[in-house]
Amino acid sequence: MKKKIITAIFVLAGISIGVPVLPLLWKAIGLTYPILDNVITNALLGAIIFYLISIPTVHYVEQAMTKVETALSKLSLGYLLFGSVGIIIGLLLAWLINLSLISLDWPFVSDVLPIIVTVVFAYLGFRVGTTRRQEIRSMFQSRDKQTEDETTKGEVLERYADDNFHKYKILDTSVIIDGRIYDIVQTGFLEGTLLIPNFVLQELQYIADSSDSLKRVRGRRGLDILNALQKEEGLQVEMYDGDFKDIEEVDSKLVKLAKLLDGVVVTNDYNLNKVSEFQNVPVLNINELANAVKPVVIPGETMTVVIVKSGTERTQGVAYLDDGTMVVVEEGQHYMNQKLNVVVTSSLQTAAGRMIFAKPENAQKKIKDKH
């Protein structure tokens, strides 16, 4: 379809050029045949010539159009909108200036300078429109009348929302399947716009259609989380339809997209976290957030746990707190599947989470009784 449109444009260009140009050619070579030198013949010959030119060039034109479409699809709607408005304003200003330049009827000033003025003002309009988007938005944002009435006695200080405030939060597959992102969004701690790339959605769909029942359940859970996020009031969720066909891995595509949009990757994948940090891409790791808000335990504190399995060392038992924190209890193997009061001896923070080491409270009492 695209090739047919390009060919039709070539034919129309041939007709529009053939009608005024070919009569000059016939006159130059001395041909004065009425059959040859008329509007219909000139239009037909121009169409045929440009059609023949289009056959070897249509492929390159199509490639150029595809590259332009790809570049435009990577840009946000707001960027394109404000850029277009800026170009229109720039062209209007250039037109007003060119009216006076053309009326002078001076060589270069009236012929060449208007073209330069048009290009320069169009570029400046585009730059101003795209780089001052936030300030332009703030000019049209209406204020609440009641708020204005309450603050008429003093000067209102407006907070400037810089680019960091509006950065896209790009979700990866693991954090969507995990599901905790929905709880975090509901608390209001995550601001800005959530961006769901199309290649992440395709990976979720692939997992949801897997023959493995466990993967299928995880994939469907991820799709349910996406639907819940989209229905959440007051939350902006956008889709990114572009793709990076030269990159195969989804994680690499996420890092590339974050660089392109100056966004933040939201994940709970340890490897993706490290790769993003190495490439200077901001990352929000849900696991790190969960570890940061876990209650801090101090050596000497007591807690009640249930020993659920044996540890790696002899006589060790392993228990888990409600938030998933592992508790390694010395001599805990003797209390398997029993509630046990333990005393914290130390804790260890790792990339995978926090580990607590403890010993039975009765063992601590026996040591004190001996002393």
C-alpha positions, 0 to 999 in steps of 0.5 A: 500500500505504501509503495502505491501511494509513493508511486502515485505521488511521483505520477502527480509530480510528473503531471504538475511538472510536465505541463509547464516544463515540456512546452519549453523543451519542445520550443528549445529543440524546435518541435511545434507539432500541435499533437505533441505540444498540448496540455494532455500530451505534456501531462501524460509524458510527465506522468510516464517519465516520473513513473519510470523514475519511481520504479528504482527509487520507490524502495529507498523512499519507503525505507526513508519513510520507515525510519522517519516513522520509527523516529516519530513513534519513539517520541512522546505525544506531548513532545510532538504536539508542543513541537508542532505548535512551536513550528506553526508559530515560528512560520507565522512570525517568519511570514510576517517578517518576509512580507516586509523583506519581499516588498523591498525588492532587493537582490538576495534580501527579497529572494534568498533571505526569506527562505533562511528566515523561514527555516530559522524561525521554524527551528527556533519555534520547535526548540522553544515548544519542546524545551519549555513544555512545562512552563507552557502547560503551567500557563494554561493550568486553572487554579481552584477559585477557593484556593485563590480566595484563601491565599489572597492575603499573601503571595502564592508560591508555585512549585516548579515541577521539573523533569525529574518529577515527570519521569516515566516509570518503565515497568519490567515483566518481573515487577508486574508479575510480582504484583506489589507495584499495585500496592505501592501505587495505591499508597501514593508513594510512586508519582509520575506516569507508568509506562508499559512497553509493548515488548513487555506486554508481549512477553507477559502474553507469551508467559500466560500462554505457556504450557507450564501451569506455573508460568501460565498462572504467573503470566495471567497474574501479571495481566490482571495487575496491568488491568488493575493499574489501568483502572486505578483512578488518578494514575496515568498509565501509558503504552509504548508501541515502539520496539528495538528490532536490533535488540533481542533481550527484553532487559536490554530493550528496557535499558535502551528505552529508559535512556531514550525517554530519560525514564526510570526502570522499575524492577525487582530483578537483581541482574537488571538492577546492576546492568541499569546502574552500570549504564547510569540508568535510574532504577527503582527496585521493589525488593530494596524498598521492601528491605528498607521498610522491614522492622530493624531487629536489635541483638537481645530482642526476643520473638516467637517463631515456628521452626519449619525446616532444617538449616545448612549447619548441623542442629540449625533450624529455619523459621520465617517472619510474616514479611518473609525474613529468614530466621536461622535458629541455633539448636532449632532442629530440636523444635521442628514445627513448634513455636519457639521463643528466640533471642536475636544474636545478629542480623545480616543484610544481603542483596536477596534480603535480611537474615536474622540469627537467633538462639532459643530463649531457654538456652540463653536462660540456662547460660545465665543460671550457670553464671 
